[in-house]
Amino acid sequence: MPKLNLILSILFFATIAALSGLAQTKIDSYGRLPTDDESAHLDRFRIELARRPEMRGYVVGYNNDSTVPRGAFLRRLYGDRAYLNRGLEPDRLSVIDGGYRDNLTIELWIVPADAKPPVPEPAPSPVRDRTKKFLFDEECLECSPAVFLDLSAFESGLGFYAAELGREGRGEMIVRPSRTYSSAQALADARRARRKLAREFGIAQNRIDIKLAKRNKEDVAIVEFWVIPRTK
């Protein structure tokens, strides 16, 4: 494995050297990866930005929203930036939500500080029935945040949820407990999130219902964040 990482790093920097004369350079692109593997990609990207202070970095993300809820995708995308910000100036990194592609894709770009950002190239997005409720996000209540790049749905993720509710209508949090995480614990988490949405984002608590549901087949406690569109 160390030898493979060395080879990948050599190829990575060779690609950078070959493309360094271009105004915009896509230096990496990948799909859904385990956290450790994605961290390796981001680490190489951060090293390149650190040695090129005249450049800005862009994380461009494309989501396949049939398998990844939009909120979870945004939390992962902005979680990548939070990871990269360790050791870099925050104003050197930007995130671009590129829209839809058939497969979840993350692109890492370097661009001269005075140049325009990369332009996303999404695929045509599937048509969604705007009259039906949809799953916007979900949070595992028993998973350690230390092993993920994602931001927390109960912290930064609530801002994304609030923005969607502002456009779409009402919210519904569906709580699924487990054998080791009780209904009372899970409901308390959901109620705290609802209060925070009201306090920090102005989403009235009566716009969000909280419902208790049965355990999922994995027996892992989660809260699902649903959006119920306005009806005419």
KASUL-V686507 format. One record per residue. N is the residue number from 1. RES is the residue in three letters. PHI is phi in degrees with one decimal (* if undefined). OMEGA is omega in whole degrees, -180 to 180 (none if undefined). D_LAST is the distance of its C-alpha to the last C-alpha in Angstrom with 2 decimals. Layout:
n=(N;N)
res=(RES;RES)
phi=(PHI;PHI)
omega=(OMEGA;OMEGA)
d_last=(D_LAST;D_LAST)
//
This chain:
n=(1;2;3;4;5;6;7;8;9;10;11;12;13;14;15;16;17;18;19;20;21;22;23;24;25;26;27;28;29;30;31;32;33;34;35;36;37;38;39;40;41;42;43;44;45;46;47;48;49;50;51;52;53;54;55;56;57;58;59;60;61;62;63;64;65;66;67;68;69;70;71;72;73;74;75;76;77;78;79;80;81;82;83;84;85;86;87;88;89;90;91;92;93;94;95;96;97;98;99;100;101;102;103;104;105;106;107;108;109;110;111;112;113;114;115;116;117;118;119;120;121;122;123;124;125;126;127;128;129;130;131;132;133;134;135;136;137;138;139;140;141;142;143;144;145;146;147;148;149;150;151;152;153;154;155;156;157;158;159;160;161;162;163;164;165;166;167;168;169;170;171;172;173;174;175;176;177;178;179;180;181;182;183;184;185;186;187;188;189;190;191;192;193;194;195;196;197;198;199;200;201;202;203;204;205;206;207;208;209;210;211;212;213;214;215;216;217;218;219;220;221;222;223;224;225;226;227;228;229;230;231;232)
res=(MET;PRO;LYS;LEU;ASN;LEU;ILE;LEU;SER;ILE;LEU;PHE;PHE;ALA;THR;ILE;ALA;ALA;LEU;SER;GLY;LEU;ALA;GLN;THR;LYS;ILE;ASP;SER;TYR;GLY;ARG;LEU;PRO;THR;ASP;ASP;GLU;SER;ALA;HIS;LEU;ASP;ARG;PHE;ARG;ILE;GLU;LEU;ALA;ARG;ARG;PRO;GLU;MET;ARG;GLY;TYR;VAL;VAL;GLY;TYR;ASN;ASN;ASP;SER;THR;VAL;PRO;ARG;GLY;ALA;PHE;LEU;ARG;ARG;LEU;TYR;GLY;ASP;ARG;ALA;TYR;LEU;ASN;ARG;GLY;LEU;GLU;PRO;ASP;ARG;LEU;SER;VAL;ILE;ASP;GLY;GLY;TYR;ARG;ASP;ASN;LEU;THR;ILE;GLU;LEU;TRP;ILE;VAL;PRO;ALA;ASP;ALA;LYS;PRO;PRO;VAL;PRO;GLU;PRO;ALA;PRO;SER;PRO;VAL;ARG;ASP;ARG;THR;LYS;LYS;PHE;LEU;PHE;ASP;GLU;GLU;CYS;LEU;GLU;CYS;SER;PRO;ALA;VAL;PHE;LEU;ASP;LEU;SER;ALA;PHE;GLU;SER;GLY;LEU;GLY;PHE;TYR;ALA;ALA;GLU;LEU;GLY;ARG;GLU;GLY;ARG;GLY;GLU;MET;ILE;VAL;ARG;PRO;SER;ARG;THR;TYR;SER;SER;ALA;GLN;ALA;LEU;ALA;ASP;ALA;ARG;ARG;ALA;ARG;ARG;LYS;LEU;ALA;ARG;GLU;PHE;GLY;ILE;ALA;GLN;ASN;ARG;ILE;ASP;ILE;LYS;LEU;ALA;LYS;ARG;ASN;LYS;GLU;ASP;VAL;ALA;ILE;VAL;GLU;PHE;TRP;VAL;ILE;PRO;ARG;THR;LYS)
phi=(*;-58.5;-63.8;-63.6;-62.6;-63.8;-62.0;-62.8;-66.0;-62.7;-64.2;-60.0;-72.7;-65.5;-64.2;-60.5;-62.7;-69.3;-104.9;-64.6;-83.0;-84.2;-67.0;-122.0;-130.7;-83.9;-99.1;-162.1;-155.3;-155.8;-100.9;-72.9;-132.6;-59.6;-56.1;-61.8;-67.8;-65.9;-59.0;-64.3;-62.1;-67.1;-63.3;-64.5;-63.4;-65.2;-61.0;-65.0;-65.3;-64.0;-89.1;-125.6;-63.8;-83.7;-110.0;-107.5;-110.3;-130.6;-106.1;-108.9;-120.2;-122.5;-110.6;-96.9;-77.5;-81.2;-121.8;-123.0;-56.6;-57.1;-62.6;-64.5;-63.1;-64.6;-64.8;-70.1;-63.0;-76.7;-66.6;-61.1;-63.9;-61.1;-65.0;-68.7;-66.1;-71.6;102.0;-124.3;-69.1;-56.6;-76.9;-93.9;-126.1;-132.2;-113.8;-124.9;-81.0;-80.5;99.6;-101.5;-141.6;-61.1;-127.6;-56.3;-138.8;-115.7;-115.8;-115.2;-120.6;-119.6;-140.7;-54.1;-56.7;-97.9;-99.3;-72.2;-71.6;-63.4;-98.0;-62.2;-128.6;-77.7;-89.3;-57.7;-81.0;-58.9;-79.5;-101.8;-70.8;-73.9;-94.8;-104.1;-69.7;-141.7;-77.8;-94.4;-162.1;-152.9;-126.8;-77.3;-87.2;-111.9;-88.7;-75.3;-65.8;-67.1;-98.4;-122.4;-88.3;-61.7;-73.2;-77.0;-67.1;-89.5;-118.2;-61.1;-62.9;-66.1;-65.4;-65.6;-64.3;-62.1;-63.2;-69.6;-64.2;-62.3;-89.4;-102.9;138.7;-92.6;-119.5;-144.8;-102.8;-105.7;-99.4;-123.1;-78.3;-138.4;-64.8;-103.2;-131.2;-71.2;-59.0;-63.3;-64.0;-66.3;-64.8;-62.6;-61.6;-64.5;-67.1;-63.4;-64.2;-63.8;-64.4;-67.6;-59.8;-72.4;-71.1;-100.5;-125.5;71.7;-90.8;-56.9;-61.7;-74.2;-90.5;-127.2;-91.1;-118.8;-128.1;-96.7;-123.9;-73.0;-62.2;-83.0;-68.2;-80.3;56.0;-120.7;-72.3;-141.9;-120.9;-97.5;-107.6;-104.4;-118.5;-108.9;-61.8;-65.5;-108.8;-76.1)
omega=(177;179;178;178;178;179;180;180;178;179;-180;-176;174;177;178;-179;-178;-175;-171;180;-178;180;178;-177;172;-173;180;177;-179;179;-179;-176;168;-175;-178;-180;179;178;179;177;-178;179;178;178;-180;178;-180;178;-180;-180;179;-174;179;-175;170;177;177;172;-178;-177;175;-175;167;-169;174;-179;-179;178;-174;-179;179;177;-180;179;178;-178;180;172;175;179;179;178;-179;-177;178;-180;177;176;-177;-176;177;-177;177;178;176;173;-172;-179;-171;164;-178;178;177;-176;173;176;178;-175;166;-173;175;-174;-177;-178;179;178;177;-180;-179;178;-178;171;176;-177;175;180;179;177;-174;179;-177;178;-178;179;-180;-176;171;-177;173;-177;-176;-175;179;180;-177;-175;-178;170;-175;167;-179;176;-179;178;-179;-178;180;177;177;180;179;179;179;178;178;180;-165;-179;-174;177;177;175;179;-175;177;-179;175;179;-176;179;-168;175;-179;179;-177;178;178;177;-179;180;176;178;179;178;179;176;179;-174;-172;-174;175;177;-177;-177;-180;175;-177;176;175;-178;177;-180;-180;178;173;-174;177;-177;176;-178;179;167;177;179;-178;175;179;-176;173;176;-179;none)
d_last=(57.55;59.11;60.67;57.32;55.68;58.59;58.17;54.44;55.20;57.89;55.59;52.86;55.19;56.84;53.49;52.92;56.37;55.89;52.61;53.48;53.99;50.39;48.01;45.24;46.28;44.21;46.63;44.84;41.99;41.18;38.63;37.98;41.21;42.68;42.70;46.45;46.28;43.44;45.34;48.33;46.36;45.07;48.58;50.04;47.38;48.17;51.89;51.42;49.44;52.10;54.85;52.99;52.22;51.51;48.44;44.85;43.02;39.55;37.73;35.27;33.03;31.13;29.07;28.61;25.32;25.81;28.57;28.17;25.02;24.16;25.15;28.45;29.13;28.69;30.91;33.55;33.42;33.87;36.28;38.46;38.66;39.57;42.28;43.62;43.72;46.55;49.52;47.72;46.50;42.68;42.33;43.87;40.99;37.45;34.57;32.48;29.40;30.16;27.05;27.33;30.51;31.48;33.57;33.21;35.61;37.06;39.15;41.61;42.68;45.33;45.17;47.58;46.43;46.30;44.56;40.94;38.95;38.46;35.65;33.47;33.51;30.50;29.89;26.79;24.05;22.63;19.12;16.86;13.93;11.18;9.23;12.49;14.22;17.34;20.70;21.27;24.77;27.42;30.64;33.88;35.31;38.84;39.36;41.64;40.00;43.47;43.27;40.05;39.15;35.52;34.42;33.35;29.72;30.57;32.01;31.05;28.30;26.27;25.89;24.27;21.91;21.05;20.38;17.92;16.13;16.07;14.06;11.88;11.26;13.40;16.75;18.96;22.70;24.51;28.23;30.87;34.42;37.70;41.19;42.24;39.12;38.18;34.89;35.83;36.45;33.25;31.12;33.02;32.21;28.46;28.65;30.70;28.16;25.36;27.71;28.53;24.93;24.73;28.20;28.29;24.77;23.07;20.47;20.43;21.86;19.37;16.68;18.89;20.05;23.46;24.50;27.95;28.44;31.66;33.89;33.37;36.17;37.77;38.05;36.92;34.84;31.56;28.30;25.20;22.46;19.03;15.71;12.49;9.61;6.59;3.78;0.00)
//
